[in-house]
Amino acid sequence: MSISLLFKIAAVGILVSVLGQVLKHAGREEQAFLTSLAGLLLVLFWIVPYISELFRTIQDLFSL
């Protein structure tokens, strides 16, 4: 895992939290929720390959 991925995740977290707060104060709770959900899905799509690689490594380690 590279350090740039961690910076991307941090940037998405900061952006989503700021947008969520702005939308909540504007009275648009539904859009704030959808923004949070979109940020979560984006980060999950970035992390899924690393998780599958981790499981393959564990499987090879224990020879399952």
Residue, then its C-alpha position, 0 to 999 in steps of 0.5 A: m500500500s502506498i502513502s498516496l492512497l492514504f493521502k487520497i483517503a484522508a482527502v476524501g474524508i475531509l471533503v466529505s465531512v465539509l460537504g456534509q456539514v454544509l449540506k446539513h446546515a442548509g437543511r439538505e440532510e438527504q444529500a449529506f447522507l448520499t455524499s457520505l455514502a458516495g465517499l464511503l463507496l469510493v474509498l471501498f473501491w480503492i481498498v478492495p484490491y488490497i483486502s483481496e491481496l491480504f486474503r490471498t497472502i494469508q491463504d498462501l501463508f497457511s496453505l489453505 
